[in-house]
Structures are given as C-alpha cells and as structure tokens.
Amino acid sequence: MKLRRRTLTTALSVGLLFGAAACGGSSNNSSSGSSSGGGTASGKVGVILPDTTSSPRWESQDRPKLEAAFKAAGVQYDIQNAQNDAQKMQTIAQQMVTGGVTVLAIVNLDSASGAAIEQQAKQQGVKTIDYDRLTLGGSADYYVSYDNTKVGELQGQGLQKCLGDKPANIAYLDGSPDDNNATLFSNGAHSVLDKVSNYKKVAEQAVPKWDAVQAQTIFEQMYTQAGGNIQGLYAANDTLANAAIQTIKRNNQKIPVTGQDAAVVGLQNILAGDQCMTVWKPADGEAKALSDTAIALLKGTTPKTTGTAKDPEGNREVKAILLDPISVTKDNLADVISKGAQSASDVCTGEFAAMCQTAGIK
C-alpha cells in the first residue's frame, strides 16, 4: 500500500510537469542529433540514462553505442542523464515530450517515479520502452535488457567455481532495493548457491542506489559481525565488489568476489586476483536492441521480441527483448577485451601493465 501511495504522489507531480509549458532545454549531460540517411522513420527517440555513479557503463558504453546506432539508422534522438535524481528525470522526460519525442526509453531510478513518467507519456501518445531495468507497475510498451536472472546465475556459478565444494561462509552484497534487476540478480545467484550444502549464508544486505560508499560501510559491518569468517562474497556489480575488496585487502585477506558490468576496475581486480569474475553485457548488443525497437515503433511496425517479462506489481507480461550475458574470468579476459568489453589501454595501466602482458592482453 505504501508503494501505491508513493506512485500516486509521484504521478501527480509528473502530471504537473507534463502539463506545464516548457522550453526544450537540455541538462548538462545530454546529446542529441540526427542523420541525413534513411528518412523512413518519422519522429524522435528520447533516452534517459540513470546516473554516472552506480556504474561507469552508462556514459562510457551505453551512450556512445546508442548514439552510433541512432545515427546509423538516420533517426533523430536526444540522450540525457538524470544524475541519480528522480525529479530531474521527470523534468527531462517532460522536456523531451514537449520537444517532439515520440518514443521514450528510460532506465528508471525507482519503479514508482518510472511508472509515473510512463503513464504521463502514454497520455501524450508517446510510446515507452524500459531500458535495462523493468519498471514494476509501469506501462512500457516494450522492455529491452539482458536476461538478468541469468546474470545472477552466472555470478553464482562463477563463485561456486572459485570456492569449490569446500565448506564456505558466503555474504551477499545485493544491488539497490528499488531496482528490480538487483532482485533478479540475487535470485539467480541464490538458485545456484543455495543448492550447495557446504555453503552457508552468513549475511545479506542491499546497497541503496548502488552507492559504493554505503557498500563499503555495509560490508565492513558484515565482516566485523562475522568475525572475518567469510570465504566468499556475492557482490552484484563491479562497483560494489571494489568497495568490499578494499576492506578485504585491509584485513590482509583474499577471497572470491563476484561482479558485473566488466568495468575497468572489475577487470583490473580480476587481473590482480582480487575478484573472481564479472559479467559482461555488451553495450552494443543492448543498444542495437533498443534502437531496433525504437525505430520499429517510429515506423509503425511491430518490433521483434524474444518473449515476455513478468511485472508482478502491474500483474502483466511485458513484451521483451532479452539478451544473453557473458561470464568473464581470468581465463577469457584477453578475449573479452579484444572484443570490446574495455580498451586494453584503459585496463593495462600502471601496475596492471605487466599483469596484462602475462595474461596475453595486447
């Protein structure tokens, strides 16, 4: 009931925003453009990314891949970043709609504010797409993401491989509690690890807003309460993993830690032996799926889907395009870097240069 009241309040505030006259200004972190090619798709695509802190992927990977995809297709686009501010995302959405966007894709900051944005956009005749994160209780026409339960399964399998079958106490550092993906990641990991009788869960806590500072504090508390008796850590992404690794290193320990996003710091931690694995979700694949879906909607055709995703809050199945993630360990690190997970020049800096040479990374 509390969630529904919050959704209604947010919807009213967004309604005021959408109803107000607005000039088409952009936020500081925005990009827009069009290409002279094509011409078969009419309208404009708006994309709102969530932040620059939960993961470096949004600006370093998603934005340039999306820009390239839209330019190649010859469609007008506007990409902006909400900087982890739900009110700012609402304002950006309102400006995009009044500025002529006919297809709006969002990476929600929370389901309540995301659902309100989608509701108001729908009332203005704008098609909406959930990008990467499903908006629970929302009204998006399509959902484009990686198979997030499978992401968690890969994390669980990776941690199991690093731990082996010996008895182990495992702590879980989950993603933000208002991010449906974080729930799916955790569920996927538990579906693997809970079946191993020699493993014992000693702690589990979600990290609000995927914040690295809070993650470090939370893991320090876990570590202290467990008396340091933790043999494995499920961390939902590389940002959380790196925060926890600092505590582990200060205590002169080295335990298997999972991750996600194949961020530079995650790949470096794998090289150094401080992180067991990460999961790579190639941004070009997700960006192409989003651009293909948006362009189909602009053309008035039906996008190709791979199935549906369950929205338990809205009691509906959302038409979805779900892609397959890739597990990354030291064994295939050179391969995924050669395929564009990150540039070797970014990963192989300073103390990591020699490690890269040993790992065959060029």
Order of alpha helices (4+ residues) and beta strands (2+ residues): alpha-beta-beta-alpha-beta-alpha-beta-alpha-beta-beta-alpha-beta-alpha-beta-alpha-beta-alpha-alpha-beta-alpha-beta-beta-beta-alpha-alpha-alpha
